[in-house]
Amino acid sequence: MGGFKKFLLRGNVVDLAVAVVIGAAFSGIVTAFTSSFITPLIAAIGGKPDFSALFFTVNKSKFTYGVFFNALISFLIIAAVVYFFVVLPINRLMERFKPTPEEPAPVKDCSECLSSIPAAARKCAFCASPQAA
């Protein structure tokens, strides 16, 4: 039982649980936004306020492709919001606090053992041979 408790209290599992709950709540908001604003806007342009009523039949089987269109529009809005309001700001923040890589010190090869040594070295660290400056 201790291993299970340790597994549950790891940061990854808790973070994932919080993300799922927030994602479900956010999905409800986006679905409401889509049905309240986006589909009426599309209806003003195209004439259909709700795509869920769109379907076709083949051999008395009903294919409701309108429900798919509603879900697709919601997905695209969620993806755009997550990208523009979460991913881009986090990437910019990570770039700002990313440590700048140090430039490597210039090196030269030892004339005796061919080891790489700092360019300013007067003696090789590997074979102790004197180096020309």
C-alpha positions in Angstrom: 0.0 0.0 0.0 2.9 2.3 0.6 4.1 2.1 -3.0 0.6 3.0 -4.2 0.5 6.0 -1.9 4.0 7.1 -3.1 2.8 6.7 -6.8 -0.3 8.8 -6.1 1.6 11.6 -4.4 4.2 12.0 -7.1 3.9 15.3 -8.8 3.1 13.9 -12.2 -0.1 12.1 -11.2 -1.4 15.1 -9.2 -0.6 17.5 -12.0 -2.3 15.2 -14.6 -5.4 14.9 -12.4 -5.6 18.7 -12.0 -5.1 19.1 -15.8 -8.0 16.7 -16.6 -10.4 18.5 -14.2 -9.4 21.9 -15.6 -9.6 20.6 -19.2 -13.1 19.2 -18.6 -14.3 22.6 -17.1 -12.6 24.5 -20.0 -14.3 22.2 -22.5 -17.7 23.1 -21.1 -16.9 26.8 -21.4 -15.7 26.4 -25.0 -18.8 24.3 -25.9 -21.0 27.0 -24.5 -19.0 29.8 -26.3 -19.3 27.8 -29.6 -23.0 27.2 -29.3 -23.7 30.8 -28.1 -21.4 32.8 -30.4 -19.6 30.9 -33.1 -22.4 28.8 -34.6 -24.8 31.9 -34.6 -22.1 33.8 -36.4 -21.7 31.0 -38.9 -25.5 30.9 -39.2 -25.6 34.6 -40.0 -23.1 34.0 -42.8 -24.2 30.5 -44.0 -27.8 30.2 -42.8 -27.5 27.2 -40.4 -27.5 28.0 -36.6 -26.8 24.5 -35.4 -25.1 21.8 -37.4 -26.4 18.9 -35.2 -29.6 18.7 -37.2 -27.6 18.0 -40.4 -27.7 14.3 -41.5 -28.1 12.0 -44.4 -29.5 8.5 -44.7 -28.3 5.4 -46.5 -30.5 2.3 -46.4 -32.5 3.8 -43.5 -29.3 4.4 -41.5 -29.0 8.0 -40.2 -25.5 9.6 -40.4 -25.4 12.8 -38.3 -22.4 14.6 -39.7 -23.6 17.9 -38.2 -22.7 16.7 -34.7 -19.2 16.0 -36.0 -19.1 19.6 -37.4 -20.1 21.0 -34.0 -17.4 18.9 -32.3 -14.8 19.9 -34.9 -15.5 23.6 -34.5 -15.3 23.2 -30.7 -12.0 21.3 -31.0 -10.5 24.0 -33.3 -11.4 26.7 -30.9 -10.0 24.8 -27.9 -6.8 24.1 -29.8 -6.4 27.8 -30.8 -7.1 29.1 -27.3 -4.7 26.6 -25.7 -2.0 27.4 -28.3 -2.3 31.2 -28.2 -3.0 31.6 -24.4 -1.0 28.8 -22.9 1.7 27.4 -25.2 3.0 30.7 -26.7 3.2 32.5 -23.4 4.9 29.6 -21.7 7.4 29.3 -24.5 8.2 33.0 -24.3 8.6 32.8 -20.6 10.9 29.7 -20.9 13.0 31.6 -23.5 13.3 34.6 -21.2 14.6 32.5 -18.3 16.7 30.1 -20.3 20.3 30.3 -19.3 22.5 31.6 -22.1 25.1 29.0 -23.2 28.6 29.8 -22.4 31.0 30.1 -25.4 33.5 27.3 -25.3 37.1 28.4 -24.6 39.4 28.2 -27.6 41.4 25.1 -27.8 44.5 23.9 -29.7 46.1 20.5 -30.1 49.2 19.6 -28.2 52.2 19.3 -30.5 53.4 16.1 -28.8 50.4 14.0 -27.8 47.7 15.7 -30.0 45.3 16.2 -27.0 43.0 19.2 -27.0 44.2 21.8 -24.5 43.2 25.4 -23.9 44.7 27.8 -26.4 46.4 29.9 -23.7 48.1 26.9 -22.1 51.9 26.9 -21.9 52.2 23.3 -20.9 50.1 20.2 -21.9 48.0 18.8 -19.1 48.3 15.3 -20.4 52.0 14.9 -21.4 53.5 18.0 -19.7 55.3 19.0 -22.9 56.0 22.8 -23.2 53.7 24.6 -25.7 54.5 27.5 -28.0 52.4 30.6 -27.1 
